[in-house]
Amino acid sequence: MTLHERTKPFSGKNIAQIAREQARALWIPFLDIALDDELRTSLPVIDRNNDPEAQRQILGSPYTSSAPPMAARGGQGGPHGLQHPPC
């Protein structure tokens, strides 16, 4: 769903269609529309992963984290072991 008149022609189309029509990289119309609509554009999210076992593996992976940042847990370590001053 778009909000402003200037973005109405894109309503109902997906970003890939718009990019093809404009002969532009995929991310350019995505950002143009979002910025023209003052970042209030609604984009549908399609969840294609509805396999509970796959979700369990992904969420249980050591590479997937839902933990708060290290500083919020009282630690000083930043990304890649860099030390940052305390907040």
C-alpha positions in Angstrom: 0.0 0.0 0.0 1.3 3.4 -0.9 0.3 6.7 0.7 1.1 9.6 -1.6 -0.3 10.3 -5.1 3.1 10.2 -6.7 3.5 6.5 -5.5 -0.1 5.4 -6.3 0.9 4.0 -9.8 3.1 1.4 -7.9 0.3 0.2 -5.7 -0.4 -3.5 -6.2 2.8 -4.2 -8.0 5.8 -5.9 -6.5 9.2 -4.3 -6.3 10.7 -6.7 -9.0 8.0 -5.6 -11.5 8.6 -1.9 -10.8 12.4 -2.4 -11.1 12.0 -4.2 -14.5 9.6 -1.5 -15.8 12.1 1.2 -14.8 15.2 -0.8 -15.9 16.8 -0.2 -12.5 18.4 -2.3 -9.8 15.9 -3.9 -7.4 16.8 -1.8 -4.4 16.4 1.6 -6.1 12.6 1.6 -6.6 12.3 0.0 -3.2 14.1 2.9 -1.5 12.5 5.6 -3.8 9.0 4.4 -2.9 9.7 4.1 0.9 11.3 7.6 1.0 8.5 9.2 -1.1 6.0 7.8 1.3 8.0 9.1 4.3 8.9 5.5 5.3 5.2 4.7 5.9 4.8 2.3 2.9 3.3 -1.1 3.8 5.0 -4.0 2.2 3.7 -7.5 2.6 6.0 -10.1 4.1 5.8 -13.6 2.7 7.0 -16.3 5.0 8.0 -19.2 2.8 9.6 -21.2 5.6 6.8 -23.0 7.3 8.8 -26.1 8.1 8.9 -26.3 11.9 12.1 -28.5 11.9 13.9 -26.0 9.6 12.8 -23.1 11.9 14.0 -25.0 14.9 17.4 -25.6 13.3 17.7 -21.9 12.2 16.7 -20.5 15.6 18.9 -23.0 17.4 22.0 -22.2 15.4 24.9 -20.6 17.2 24.9 -18.1 14.3 21.4 -16.9 15.1 21.0 -14.9 18.3 18.0 -13.3 20.0 20.2 -12.3 22.9 20.5 -8.5 23.8 23.7 -6.8 22.8 26.7 -7.6 25.0 26.7 -4.1 26.7 23.1 -4.7 27.8 24.2 -7.9 29.5 26.9 -6.0 31.4 29.8 -7.0 29.2 32.3 -4.7 27.4 32.9 -6.8 24.3 31.8 -5.3 21.0 31.7 -6.9 17.6 34.8 -9.0 16.7 36.0 -8.7 20.3 36.6 -4.9 20.2 36.4 -3.2 23.5 34.1 -0.2 23.8 33.8 2.2 26.7 30.9 1.5 29.0 27.6 3.3 28.3 
